[in-house]
Amino acid sequence: MWQVFGQESIITLLNHSISKQSIAHAYLLVGPRHVGKTTLARNLSQALNCTGHEPPCGQCSVCQRIIEDKHADVISTSFAPGQKAGIDDIRYLQLMASRPPYEGKYKVFIIDEAEHLSTEAANSLLKIMEEPPPRIVWLLLTSEESLLLPTVISRCQKLILKPLPVQTIEDILTVSYSVEPGKARLLARLSSGCIGWAITALKNPSLLENRQQEISKISLLLTSTVEERFAYAQDLSMQFQRQKSASEILANWLAWWHDLLLTRSGQPTLVANLDYQKTLAEQASSLDIGEISKYLTVLSLAQDYLMKNVNPRLVFESLMLDMPGKEFAHV
Ligand SMILES: [Zn+2]
């Protein structure tokens, strides 16, 4: 059974292609983080190799081993921001692709965060795609299609995974995961339509704890001095270089400032951070709509710059300088 929520048209298309044995040589799975791209890629790898009656059955030895990442013919790799995948990575994949499947019907390569392939690596990958060895399927996953080479995109069949309506996520959480209604509503609102985020937050409470810390930090920064803001910018850029957590922080900030805009424009019931409506009202009352929407634009640009590998310290420092705040304006 397919485990992906709310992407019925894609599943219908893939089931049809599998039953007609008209599998594309390469698929590009496009959609925001946590929308379900990895789950779909695993499910498709299972469906292509499953030995059960209704692929992907999820029960046979093949399906089980694929989900545990222990199947020799399903090869996953992912690339982190700032660590551009090089030509050697692709050469290794090319070598693997030159061999037929060991035990399965298809050999499947899953390349997550494909936007981080270097141009040279992407061109090498294209060469493999132009002369496809039989029974090889490439699954390229990306949340930033605009950073991929057009020639790579044109070689793939594109599958676009869209975020789900908030109400659908709330229903999935209450029905399939027995989450109590208040928490289901909060997680659904915070998920931005990405079910994977809501499920991860259920299993890993630190996600919500980190959000609380970030909200406290934003409240403090609004009235901090320029030195305090710069110290925090430095802290964030070091975190960004170590791991990806700074992108999560920026996502929390965007949600928070979007909520401030909603609150300031008289729509407080629509906010994502439902459990912070009082704090939002207090902060929104000291800001004007113009400065909130301007800062939202600055935050979105910062996300873009980080994605394009602009020096993170510069990005975070300008974020701190542009952040509105009454006390700061008088420093
Ligand atoms: Zn199976």
Boltz pocket constraint, residues with backbone or C-beta under 6 A from the ligand:
constraints:
  - pocket:
      binder: B
      contacts: [[A, 46], [A, 50], [A, 51], [A, 52], [A, 55], [A, 56], [A, 57], [A, 58], [A, 59], [A, 60], [A, 61], [A, 62], [A, 63], [A, 64]]
      max_distance: 6.0
